[in-house]
Amino acid sequence: MAISKCAKFEGRGFERGLITPLRELRAVSVLQCASCGAVVGTLETPAAIEILQKQVSDIDAGLIRIVKALQEQ
């Protein structure tokens, strides 16, 4: 079995972290090197995916209301 290591630092310890991408309001959960902090992947949880699905549903509902209002004019 292969042992994972950081591509930048070659460290073998990893930790969870939160980063906020530029011009974003929501932080993203990531897996990063414990030694240098280089991000090696994201850790989107099922709860985060459900929140995004709810936001998309809310946007869809708003668009439907707008279309109906425009059709009534």
C-alpha positions as CSV (number, residue, x, y, z in Angstrom):
1,M,0.0,0.0,0.0
2,A,1.3,3.5,-0.9
3,I,1.9,6.1,1.8
4,S,0.6,9.5,0.9
5,K,2.9,12.5,1.1
6,C,2.7,16.2,0.4
7,A,3.9,17.0,-3.2
8,K,5.5,20.3,-2.0
9,F,7.0,19.5,1.4
10,E,7.0,15.6,1.2
11,G,5.5,15.6,4.7
12,R,3.4,12.6,5.6
13,G,1.0,14.3,8.1
14,F,-2.3,15.8,7.0
15,E,-5.0,17.8,8.8
16,R,-8.3,19.4,8.0
17,G,-8.5,23.1,7.4
18,L,-10.9,25.8,6.3
19,I,-10.1,28.2,3.5
20,T,-12.2,31.0,2.0
21,P,-11.4,31.4,-1.7
22,L,-11.0,35.0,-3.0
23,R,-14.3,36.8,-3.6
24,E,-16.3,34.0,-1.9
25,L,-18.4,34.2,1.2
26,R,-18.3,30.5,2.1
27,A,-15.3,28.7,3.6
28,V,-14.3,25.3,2.1
29,S,-13.2,22.4,4.1
30,V,-9.8,21.1,2.8
31,L,-7.2,18.5,3.5
32,Q,-3.8,20.1,3.9
33,C,-0.2,19.2,4.8
34,A,0.3,19.6,8.5
35,S,3.8,20.8,7.9
36,C,3.5,23.4,5.2
37,G,-0.2,23.9,4.8
38,A,-0.3,23.0,1.1
39,V,-3.9,22.0,0.1
40,V,-4.0,18.5,-1.3
41,G,-7.8,18.1,-1.6
42,T,-11.3,19.3,-0.6
43,L,-13.6,17.6,2.0
44,E,-17.1,18.6,1.1
45,T,-19.4,16.9,3.6
46,P,-22.9,15.6,2.8
47,A,-24.3,18.4,4.9
48,A,-22.5,21.0,2.8
49,I,-23.9,19.4,-0.4
50,E,-27.4,19.5,1.1
51,I,-27.0,23.2,1.9
52,L,-26.0,23.9,-1.7
53,Q,-28.9,21.9,-3.0
54,K,-31.3,23.9,-0.8
55,Q,-29.8,27.1,-2.1
56,V,-30.3,25.9,-5.7
57,S,-33.9,25.0,-4.9
58,D,-34.5,28.5,-3.4
59,I,-33.0,30.1,-6.5
60,D,-35.2,28.0,-8.8
61,A,-38.3,28.9,-6.8
62,G,-37.4,32.6,-7.1
63,L,-37.0,32.3,-10.8
64,I,-40.3,30.6,-11.2
65,R,-42.0,33.4,-9.2
66,I,-40.3,36.0,-11.5
67,V,-41.4,34.1,-14.7
68,K,-45.0,33.9,-13.4
69,A,-45.0,37.6,-12.5
70,L,-43.7,38.5,-16.0
71,Q,-46.3,36.3,-17.7
72,E,-49.1,38.1,-15.8
73,Q,-48.1,41.5,-17.1
